[in-house]
Amino acid sequence: MAKETSGARARITVKVQPRARATRVAGRMENAYRLQLAAPPVDGKASEACVAYVAELAGVAKSRVRIVSGATGRMKVVEIEGDRAGGDGAEAGSGSAGGVSWRV
């Protein structure tokens, strides 16, 4: 499954493709979302870009998103913590990008 929820935290599995033309959600695989990242896979830049992009999609601060596993690989489990920025009470992890709607 691509997502798990626990209290105010949500976990999603993503497969990243570094050095893409643009940063975007490229679709969904059986067990994960596909993210194309413009950042290169050098010195953790792709992982940083992954955290920043997931935070943007989820509407939370980057400090509320972390990579739980797979920091140096293409398959990553990303944890999103807390409510959306702005405190509107909406769940963390609902968003739409690249024609793909997702909710965790």
FINU-312735 format. One record per atom (N, C-alpha, C, O): residue number from 1; chain; atom name; x, z, y. Coordinates in steps of 0.001 Angstrom, whole numbers. Atoms other than C-alpha are relative to their C-alpha. Layout:
! FINU-312735
<NUM, A, CA, <X, Z, Y>>
...
***
This chain:
! FINU-312735
<1, A, N, <839, 0, -1181>>
<1, A, CA, <0, 0, 0>>
<1, A, C, <880, 0, 1240>>
<1, A, O, <1938, 630, 1237>>
<2, A, N, <-817, 137, -1201>>
<2, A, CA, <1303, -804, 3465>>
<2, A, C, <-129, 1193, 924>>
<2, A, O, <665, 1324, 1856>>
<3, A, N, <172, -1096, -939>>
<3, A, CA, <29, 2364, 5106>>
<3, A, C, <-438, 1277, -712>>
<3, A, O, <-1136, 1232, -1725>>
<4, A, N, <409, -1312, 463>>
<4, A, CA, <-405, 6065, 4467>>
<4, A, C, <-246, 832, 1240>>
<4, A, O, <452, 674, 2241>>
<5, A, N, <234, -866, -1140>>
<5, A, CA, <-1872, 8650, 6795>>
<5, A, C, <88, 1448, -435>>
<5, A, O, <-222, 1790, -1576>>
<6, A, N, <-135, -1419, 264>>
<6, A, CA, <-1222, 12359, 7016>>
<6, A, C, <-171, 734, 1315>>
<6, A, O, <746, 752, 2136>>
<7, A, N, <234, -722, -1245>>
<7, A, CA, <-2789, 14423, 9789>>
<7, A, C, <125, -926, 1191>>
<7, A, O, <-561, -1945, 1274>>
<8, A, N, <-202, 801, -1209>>
<8, A, CA, <-1583, 13054, 13109>>
<8, A, C, <1161, -972, -174>>
<8, A, O, <1723, -1450, 811>>
<9, A, N, <-1100, 925, 271>>
<9, A, CA, <1035, 10866, 11431>>
<9, A, C, <-486, -1135, -879>>
<9, A, O, <-1369, -957, -1718>>
<10, A, N, <310, 1164, 829>>
<10, A, CA, <815, 7423, 9922>>
<10, A, C, <1309, -643, -416>>
<10, A, O, <2264, -682, 359>>
<11, A, N, <-1185, 710, 491>>
<11, A, CA, <3350, 5570, 7804>>
<11, A, C, <-388, -1414, -374>>
<11, A, O, <-1402, -1646, -1032>>
<12, A, N, <211, 1392, 382>>
<12, A, CA, <3570, 1827, 7478>>
<12, A, C, <1299, -545, -575>>
<12, A, O, <2392, -116, -206>>
<13, A, N, <-1156, 681, 568>>
<13, A, CA, <5881, -342, 5434>>
<13, A, C, <127, -1344, 700>>
<13, A, O, <-849, -2082, 838>>
<14, A, N, <-239, 1275, -672>>
<14, A, CA, <7454, -3267, 7241>>
<14, A, C, <1203, -693, -636>>
<14, A, O, <2143, -46, -1098>>
<15, A, N, <-1164, 794, 389>>
<15, A, CA, <9768, -6067, 6204>>
<15, A, C, <445, -720, 1255>>
<15, A, O, <-322, -1483, 1842>>
<16, A, N, <-483, 584, -1242>>
<16, A, CA, <11931, -7134, 9116>>
<16, A, C, <863, -1231, -254>>
<16, A, O, <1584, -1315, -1248>>
<17, A, N, <-848, 1180, 9>>
<17, A, CA, <13549, -10477, 9759>>
<17, A, C, <739, -11, 1326>>
<17, A, O, <179, -419, 2343>>
<18, A, N, <-769, -9, -1244>>
<18, A, CA, <16313, -10034, 12332>>
<18, A, C, <405, -1403, 430>>
<18, A, O, <329, -2355, -347>>
<19, A, N, <-449, 1264, -609>>
<19, A, CA, <17596, -12809, 14621>>
<19, A, C, <-1072, -1080, -16>>
<19, A, O, <-764, -2261, -180>>
<20, A, N, <1084, 983, -102>>
<20, A, CA, <14195, -14476, 14875>>
<20, A, C, <-34, -535, 1433>>
<20, A, O, <624, 15, 2316>>
<21, A, N, <104, 567, -1352>>
<21, A, CA, <13318, -16613, 17886>>
<21, A, C, <-657, 976, 963>>
<21, A, O, <-278, 1069, 2130>>
<22, A, N, <735, -949, -846>>
<22, A, CA, <10939, -13966, 19190>>
<22, A, C, <-401, 1194, -848>>
<22, A, O, <-483, 1095, -2072>>
<23, A, N, <469, -1185, 696>>
<23, A, CA, <9820, -10462, 18298>>
<23, A, C, <-1514, -97, -114>>
<23, A, O, <-2217, -213, 890>>
<24, A, N, <1438, 138, 235>>
<24, A, CA, <6370, -10647, 16711>>
<24, A, C, <-368, 465, -1398>>
<24, A, O, <486, 607, -2274>>
<25, A, N, <530, -257, 1330>>
<25, A, CA, <4176, -9690, 13794>>
<25, A, C, <-223, -1366, -633>>
<25, A, O, <-952, -2197, -91>>
<26, A, N, <59, 1314, 625>>
<26, A, CA, <4522, -12598, 11392>>
<26, A, C, <-1037, -51, -1118>>
<26, A, O, <-1166, -1073, -1793>>
<27, A, N, <1019, -3, 1038>>
<27, A, CA, <1738, -11575, 9037>>
<27, A, C, <100, 1237, -854>>
<27, A, O, <752, 2221, -503>>
<28, A, N, <17, -1142, 899>>
<28, A, CA, <1160, -9276, 6165>>
<28, A, C, <289, -471, -1412>>
<28, A, O, <-282, -1454, -1884>>
<29, A, N, <-291, 263, 1397>>
<29, A, CA, <2623, -9305, 2696>>
<29, A, C, <-891, 924, -823>>
<29, A, O, <-1718, 1648, -267>>
<30, A, N, <816, -850, 863>>
<30, A, CA, <1075, -7551, -276>>
<30, A, C, <115, 1478, 369>>
<30, A, O, <-894, 2176, 466>>
<31, A, N, <-222, -1429, -236>>
<31, A, CA, <2640, -4167, 534>>
<31, A, C, <590, 328, 1360>>
<31, A, O, <932, 1484, 1610>>
<32, A, N, <-682, -274, -1267>>
<32, A, CA, <4041, -4527, 4032>>
<32, A, C, <-402, -1014, 1070>>
<32, A, O, <-879, -2110, 776>>
<33, A, N, <141, 922, -1124>>
<33, A, CA, <3707, -6059, 7464>>
<33, A, C, <1337, -698, 196>>
<33, A, O, <2387, -78, 28>>
<34, A, N, <-1227, 748, -280>>
<34, A, CA, <6248, -8786, 8292>>
<34, A, C, <239, 0, 1501>>
<34, A, O, <-615, -439, 2272>>
<35, A, N, <-376, 6, -1410>>
<35, A, CA, <8019, -8301, 11615>>
<35, A, C, <1199, -901, 181>>
<35, A, O, <2208, -745, -508>>
<36, A, N, <-1146, 808, -390>>
<36, A, CA, <10266, -10943, 13097>>
<36, A, C, <548, 626, 1267>>
<36, A, O, <-180, 820, 2241>>
<37, A, N, <-642, -671, -1120>>
<37, A, CA, <12747, -9330, 15468>>
<37, A, C, <1087, -897, 583>>
<37, A, O, <1880, -1480, -156>>
<38, A, N, <-1019, 812, -658>>
<38, A, CA, <14888, -11147, 18024>>
<38, A, C, <1373, 656, -76>>
<38, A, O, <2390, -28, 44>>
<39, A, N, <-1269, -737, 23>>
<39, A, CA, <17575, -8456, 17731>>
<39, A, C, <812, -339, -1246>>
<39, A, O, <245, -602, -2306>>
<40, A, N, <-858, 263, 1157>>
<40, A, CA, <20583, -9053, 15455>>
<40, A, C, <135, 1251, -875>>
<40, A, O, <-60, 2368, -396>>
<41, A, N, <-174, -1148, 893>>
<41, A, CA, <21226, -6843, 12408>>
<41, A, C, <1400, 605, 121>>
<41, A, O, <2104, 756, -877>>
<42, A, N, <-1336, -508, -269>>
<42, A, CA, <24352, -5391, 13998>>
<42, A, C, <-108, 1338, 728>>
<42, A, O, <-866, 1463, 1691>>
<43, A, N, <-60, -1314, -654>>
<43, A, CA, <25048, -1755, 14932>>
<43, A, C, <-1373, 636, 209>>
<43, A, O, <-1585, 1327, 1206>>
<44, A, N, <1313, -627, -87>>
<44, A, CA, <21436, -715, 14309>>
<44, A, C, <-935, -596, 1036>>
<44, A, O, <-1988, -23, 1316>>
<45, A, N, <840, 590, -1049>>
<45, A, CA, <20026, -3039, 16968>>
<45, A, C, <-1351, -474, -538>>
<45, A, O, <-2364, -359, 151>>
<46, A, N, <1274, 440, 578>>
<46, A, CA, <17379, -4481, 14631>>
<46, A, C, <-902, 1203, -290>>
<46, A, O, <-2115, 1124, -94>>
<47, A, N, <793, -1208, 251>>
<47, A, CA, <16251, -982, 13636>>
<47, A, C, <-549, 563, 1305>>
<47, A, O, <-1703, 989, 1359>>
<48, A, N, <470, -460, -1315>>
<48, A, CA, <16045, 45, 17301>>
<48, A, C, <-1135, -887, 510>>
<48, A, O, <-2117, -394, 1064>>
<49, A, N, <1036, 933, -428>>
<49, A, CA, <14018, -3084, 18047>>
<49, A, C, <-1278, 205, -810>>
<49, A, O, <-2381, 80, -277>>
<50, A, N, <1151, -262, 860>>
<50, A, CA, <11736, -2305, 15105>>
<50, A, C, <-771, 1220, 512>>
<50, A, O, <-1994, 1172, 640>>
<51, A, N, <629, -1228, -514>>
<51, A, CA, <11038, 1222, 16421>>
<51, A, C, <-697, -286, 1325>>
<51, A, O, <-1841, 120, 1528>>
<52, A, N, <576, 288, -1314>>
<52, A, CA, <10453, -49, 19961>>
<52, A, C, <-1255, -874, -122>>
<52, A, O, <-2245, -638, 571>>
<53, A, N, <1139, 904, 135>>
<53, A, CA, <8100, -2822, 18835>>
<53, A, C, <-1194, 691, -660>>
<53, A, O, <-2332, 503, -229>>
<54, A, N, <1093, -737, 651>>
<54, A, CA, <6060, -607, 16496>>
<54, A, C, <-618, 985, 991>>
<54, A, O, <-1838, 1148, 1015>>
<55, A, N, <517, -926, -1012>>
<55, A, CA, <5751, 1963, 19316>>
<55, A, C, <-883, -744, 1001>>
<55, A, O, <-1947, -259, 1386>>
<56, A, N, <791, 808, -945>>
<56, A, CA, <4529, -766, 21676>>
<56, A, C, <-1340, -393, -613>>
<56, A, O, <-2375, -288, 45>>
<57, A, N, <1235, 407, 669>>
<57, A, CA, <1965, -2015, 19147>>
<57, A, C, <-953, 1174, -200>>
<57, A, O, <-2168, 1030, -68>>
<58, A, N, <819, -1179, 267>>
<58, A, CA, <763, 1510, 18358>>
<58, A, C, <-452, 690, 1277>>
<58, A, O, <-1365, 1515, 1250>>
<59, A, N, <365, -617, -1263>>
<59, A, CA, <574, 2488, 22006>>
<59, A, C, <508, 1426, 143>>
<59, A, O, <-129, 2265, 779>>
<60, A, N, <-603, -1327, -107>>
<60, A, CA, <2847, 5505, 21653>>
<60, A, C, <1419, -137, 540>>
<60, A, O, <1961, -1240, 609>>
<61, A, N, <-1385, 7, -476>>
<61, A, CA, <6246, 6484, 23050>>
<61, A, C, <952, -268, -1168>>
<61, A, O, <657, 64, -2316>>
<62, A, N, <-1004, 272, 1037>>
<62, A, CA, <9345, 5338, 21162>>
<62, A, C, <443, 1272, -712>>
<62, A, O, <792, 1235, -1892>>
<63, A, N, <-427, -1257, 606>>
<63, A, CA, <10204, 8990, 20554>>
<63, A, C, <-957, 480, -1089>>
<63, A, O, <-619, 1382, -1856>>
<64, A, N, <989, -370, 1009>>
<64, A, CA, <7064, 9243, 18384>>
<64, A, C, <36, -924, -1226>>
<64, A, O, <-790, -795, -2129>>
<65, A, N, <-146, 921, 1125>>
<65, A, CA, <8189, 6485, 16008>>
<65, A, C, <1391, 176, -581>>
<65, A, O, <2378, 236, 152>>
<66, A, N, <-1314, -114, 636>>
<66, A, CA, <10967, 6859, 13455>>
<66, A, C, <-9, -724, -1333>>
<66, A, O, <-1051, -889, -1967>>
<67, A, N, <-154, 654, 1293>>
<67, A, CA, <12287, 5056, 10424>>
<67, A, C, <264, 1086, -1024>>
<67, A, O, <1262, 1801, -937>>
<68, A, N, <-104, -1031, 1024>>
<68, A, CA, <11764, 7298, 7408>>
<68, A, C, <945, -443, -1103>>
<68, A, O, <1731, 357, -1610>>
<69, A, N, <-924, 522, 1005>>
<69, A, CA, <13561, 5067, 4927>>
<69, A, C, <273, -1469, 286>>
<69, A, O, <-552, -2167, 876>>
<70, A, N, <-368, 1395, -169>>
<70, A, CA, <15367, 1749, 4956>>
<70, A, C, <666, -335, 1317>>
<70, A, O, <587, -1477, 1770>>
<71, A, N, <-606, 223, -1318>>
<71, A, CA, <17290, 2147, 8214>>
<71, A, C, <998, -1155, -6>>
<71, A, O, <1151, -1834, 1009>>
<72, A, N, <-991, 1080, 48>>
<72, A, CA, <19955, -321, 7049>>
<72, A, C, <-462, -1195, -824>>
<72, A, O, <308, -2135, -1027>>
<73, A, N, <510, 1104, 804>>
<73, A, CA, <17745, -2602, 4945>>
<73, A, C, <-1116, -739, 708>>
<73, A, O, <-1508, -384, 1819>>
<74, A, N, <1102, 774, -586>>
<74, A, CA, <15023, -5141, 5588>>
<74, A, C, <-1352, 660, -228>>
<74, A, O, <-2246, 537, 610>>
<75, A, N, <1241, -727, 276>>
<75, A, CA, <12267, -3064, 3977>>
<75, A, C, <131, 1398, 588>>
<75, A, O, <1069, 2127, 268>>
<76, A, N, <-59, -1288, -685>>
<76, A, CA, <11517, -10, 6106>>
<76, A, C, <-1354, 694, -94>>
<76, A, O, <-2399, 44, -103>>
<77, A, N, <1205, -804, -148>>
<77, A, CA, <8990, 2797, 6091>>
<77, A, C, <107, 645, 1369>>
<77, A, O, <1061, 1371, 1653>>
<78, A, N, <-13, -473, -1379>>
<78, A, CA, <8120, 3644, 9690>>
<78, A, C, <-1126, 1013, 165>>
<78, A, O, <-2261, 767, -243>>
<79, A, N, <994, -1043, -239>>
<79, A, CA, <6326, 6833, 10692>>
<79, A, C, <-369, 35, 1475>>
<79, A, O, <500, 51, 2347>>
<80, A, N, <523, -75, -1365>>
<80, A, CA, <4124, 6954, 13799>>
<80, A, C, <-662, 1358, 137>>
<80, A, O, <-1500, 1731, -684>>
<81, A, N, <477, -1368, -181>>
<81, A, CA, <3356, 10412, 15142>>
<81, A, C, <-905, 116, 1217>>
<81, A, O, <-624, -466, 2265>>
<82, A, N, <810, -409, -1132>>
<82, A, CA, <557, 11689, 17351>>
<82, A, C, <-988, -1017, 520>>
<82, A, O, <-1164, -2099, -39>>
<83, A, N, <998, 842, -653>>
<83, A, CA, <-2077, 10221, 19629>>
<83, A, C, <675, -1089, 800>>
<83, A, O, <1882, -1055, 1040>>
<84, A, N, <-507, 1087, -841>>
<84, A, CA, <-1692, 7085, 21674>>
<84, A, C, <370, 549, 1366>>
<84, A, O, <-172, 1562, 1806>>
<85, A, N, <-365, -373, -1367>>
<85, A, CA, <-49, 7346, 25062>>
<85, A, C, <-1242, -112, 870>>
<85, A, O, <-2038, -1036, 701>>
<86, A, N, <1172, 37, -848>>
<86, A, CA, <-2628, 8108, 27686>>
<86, A, C, <-1038, 1002, -439>>
<86, A, O, <-1976, 1281, 308>>
<87, A, N, <861, -1063, 453>>
<87, A, CA, <-4385, 10735, 25571>>
<87, A, C, <-1470, -350, -58>>
<87, A, O, <-2310, 504, 226>>
<88, A, N, <1412, 360, 53>>
<88, A, CA, <-7614, 8781, 25096>>
<88, A, C, <-664, 414, -1307>>
<88, A, O, <-1847, 147, -1516>>
<89, A, N, <557, -483, 1247>>
<89, A, CA, <-8071, 10336, 21653>>
<89, A, C, <-42, -1044, -1100>>
<89, A, O, <-458, -741, -2219>>
<90, A, N, <-1, 1031, 1027>>
<90, A, CA, <-7692, 7046, 19818>>
<90, A, C, <1106, 280, -996>>
<90, A, O, <2095, 942, -680>>
<91, A, N, <-992, -224, 1034>>
<91, A, CA, <-5773, 7039, 16585>>
<91, A, C, <1288, -753, 290>>
<91, A, O, <1271, -1846, 856>>
<92, A, N, <-1270, 714, -70>>
<92, A, CA, <-2099, 6173, 16550>>
<92, A, C, <-43, -1111, -1023>>
<92, A, O, <-574, -932, -2119>>
<93, A, N, <-159, 1050, 972>>
<93, A, CA, <-1434, 2878, 14900>>
<93, A, C, <-1104, -1022, -60>>
<93, A, O, <-1212, -1728, -1063>>
<94, A, N, <952, 1095, 6>>
<94, A, CA, <-4302, 645, 15837>>
<94, A, C, <478, -1009, 1018>>
<94, A, O, <834, -644, 2139>>
<95, A, N, <-491, 998, -926>>
<95, A, CA, <-3321, -2614, 17406>>
<95, A, C, <-236, -1402, -520>>
<95, A, O, <-773, -1601, -1610>>
<96, A, N, <127, 1389, 374>>
<96, A, CA, <-3275, -6361, 17309>>
<96, A, C, <1136, -764, 638>>
<96, A, O, <1408, -610, 1829>>
<97, A, N, <-1084, 822, -535>>
<97, A, CA, <-399, -8761, 17701>>
<97, A, C, <215, -1176, -911>>
<97, A, O, <50, -1071, -2127>>
<98, A, N, <-313, 1183, 795>>
<98, A, CA, <488, -12216, 16564>>
<98, A, C, <-1148, -470, -862>>
<98, A, O, <-926, -1091, -1902>>
<99, A, N, <1150, 420, 790>>
<99, A, CA, <-3042, -12820, 15326>>
<99, A, C, <-300, 930, -1159>>
<99, A, O, <-1207, 656, -1945>>
<100, A, N, <206, -937, 1100>>
<100, A, CA, <-2803, -9852, 12939>>
<100, A, C, <-513, 1310, 587>>
<100, A, O, <153, 1923, 1422>>
<101, A, N, <513, -1305, -407>>
<101, A, CA, <-4998, -6814, 13502>>
<101, A, C, <432, 1005, -1040>>
<101, A, O, <382, 721, -2237>>
<102, A, N, <-414, -1035, 942>>
<102, A, CA, <-3734, -3614, 11954>>
<102, A, C, <-423, 1348, 488>>
<102, A, O, <-495, 1599, 1691>>
<103, A, N, <413, -1366, -304>>
<103, A, CA, <-4847, -39, 11813>>
<103, A, C, <593, 891, -1080>>
<103, A, O, <441, 630, -2273>>
<104, A, N, <-588, -949, 942>>
<104, A, CA, <-2998, 2838, 10220>>
<104, A, C, <-628, 1350, 154>>
<104, A, O, <-262, 2286, -557>>
***
